[in-house]
Amino acid sequence: MNQIPHLVTARTRLTVLTPDHADLILDYYQRNRSHLEPWEPLRPANFYTLPFWHQRLRDSYQQCFAGTALNLAALDESGRMIASCNFTNIILGVFQACHLGYSIDATRQGEGLMQEILTCAIDHLFQERGLHRIMACYMPRNERSGRLLTRLGFEQEGRARDYLMINGRWEDHILTSKLCTTP
């Protein structure tokens, strides 16, 4: 069984939210609805409700203990959620890899926070969880995300046509990955 990580960066605390914290993540998504909409799947109407997030966080917590996902919320010094980084589809055995997705509050862009958060979280996945590969993809027009992944050491591996249904339409994505370089 995996433990719930409590990671600390210079400006944030990273943790897995419990269902009792549904209000934190709901507030994050409500505040950032228009900011995140171009980069995410269409959301069902109940996505912006407490019952939805109670259930989603219950599932996330169970996935953490099962070792199949690690969905981290970044909280600032006041305890407000300002970013998320999600490591999903964690597969061990001969693969030892996962997928990474992330987002940051519109008001906190350009501060280097996402790089700080992801550096800490990726180190945790490599060092504590024993993963070998973390895969991330981004839409070609999301140049900011592409630059971030490059700074983090992700390397481009290809381009996938009509890879994900984002905001109601199929979007191409650039496929990248980062390999653990320590034994």
Secondary structure, 3 states (H helix, E strand, C coil): CCCCCEEECCCCEEECCCHHHHHHHHHHHHHCHHHHHHHCCCCCHHHHCHHHHHHHHHHHHHHHHHCCCEEEEEECCCCCEEEEEEEEEEECCCCCEEEEEEEECHHHCCCCHHHHHHHHHHHHHHHCCCCCEEEEEECCCCHHHHHHHHHCCCEEEEEEEEEEEECCEEEEEEEEEEECCCC
